Amino acid sequence: MKSIMIIAILAYAQVATGQARAPKGADREVIAACIIAEGGGHGRAGMEAIWEVIHARASQRETTCIEEVLRRKQFSCLNGVTPTALWWKHRSHREYAWVHDNLLKWVPITSRTGTNPYNRATHYHAAKIAPYWAKGHRPCATLGGHKFYRNIK
């Protein structure tokens, strides 16, 4: 009974704070494919961090996670690729079922890139090549070949 109360309180807190909700249906499939494409080669910690970035952007902008994934030029895996083609390419990845069925089941609760959904990383890039927007900013975390940043305007 105690665990049910805790889950209910956490669910209410999520809705009350305006956090983005966990994706469902076809949205979940595309987001899972994006996470695999962006962080699939960097282990589960790297994929969890990519999910946190997607969720943090949606929470801060008060949009949905799929809107953030599909936002123009935000995730290089979707530059010139349809969401369906991305899913088709990555649906057989060895971690796809874990990302789709477990990782995306809940909003990120533990954070690898910050302390809460409003202070988590919202940007990242491959560790070797710094884009223009990263100049003058210090990364808050480095995971799986990516550098993560928060509060980039």
N, C-alpha and C positions, 0 to 999 in steps of 0.2 A: 504494500500500500504506500509505503514511504517513497519508493521509486516512482510510482505513478504520480504522486504529488509533485516530485521534483521535475519530472518530464512536463507536467502541465504548467508549472511555473516557468520553466525555460521556454516553452512554446508561447505562453502569454507575453513574456519579456521580448521575444523575437518580434511578435506582431506589434507590440507597443512601441518598440524603438525604431520601427520602420526598416528593419533589415529585409533584404531581398529574400524571397522564399526559395526553397530547394526546387529545382526544375522538375517537370514531369513530361511524360510522353515523348514526342518527337524532339522537343526542345532538349530533353535530357540526352538523347542520342547524339545530337549535334555538339552539345557542350562536351560530352565525353570524348568525342572524336577530336575536338579542338584541344582538350587537355592532353590527350595522347600525342597529337601532332606537335604540340609545343613542349611538352615535358616528358614524353614517354621514354626517352632514352636516359633520363636522369633519376630513375627509381621513383618509388612511391612518395618520398619526401618532396621531390621536385614537382610531381603532379599535384600533390596537396597544396603546394605553394601557388601553383597556377590557378587552382580552384579558388584559393583565398583571394587572389587578385581579381578574378572575375566577380566573385561575390562582393568584395569591397567596393569595386566600381559601381555595381548595381545598387548597393546600399547607399553610397554617397550621392549618386545621381538620381536615386529613387526611380530606377527603371527595373527591368527584369534581367536576369542573367543572360538569357538568349539575346536580348537587345544589345547588351554589351559585347557579346561574342560576335554578333553580326554587324556591329558598328564599323563603318568603313575604315580600313587601314589600321585596325587595332591589333589584330592577330595575323601575322604574316602567313600563316597556314591557309588563310581564306582569301589572300590576295589573288584574284583571278581564278578562284576555285569555288564551285557551288557547295553549299552545305551538304547536299546529298552526295556529291563526289568525295568530299572530305570524309563523311561517315563511311562510305563504301570502301575507301582506302584503309581506314584504321579500325574497322569493326572486328578484324581478326587479330589485332594486336594481343599479345599474351596478357596484358593488364586491362584490356577493355572491359571485361565483365566486372572486375574489381572497381574500376572507376564508375561504370554505369550503375551497378547494383549496390555498391557500398559507399563510395566516396560521395556521390551526388545525392544520396538518400537524405542527407541532413545538411543544413548550412554548416560552414566551418565553425567548430566550437573551440578547438585548440588552435593556436596560431604559431606558425613557423616564421612568419615575417612581421609580426607586430603583437599588440596586446589585446585589441578588440576590433570589431568590424569597421569602426570609424578611424582606426589608427593603424590599419594594416597596409601593406604595400599595395599600391594601385598601378604600378608600372614595373616592368622588368625588361631585360635584354640579355642576349648571349654575352657571357663574361668577357669575351675577347674583343668585341666591337662595341664601342660606346656610341649611341646615337646622339644627335644634336641636343635633345631634351635632357640628357643626363649630365651635360657639362655643368660643373659647379655644384653638383649634388652628390652627397655621400650615400652609398647604398646602406639600407638597414639590415640586409641579409644577403648572403651568397649561398645558393643551394643548387646542386645539380647542374652546374655550368651556366647558371643565370645569376645576374645581380638584380636585387629587388630594391625599389625605392618607394617612399611614401611622400605625400604632399607635394607632388609635382603639379604645377599649374600650367 
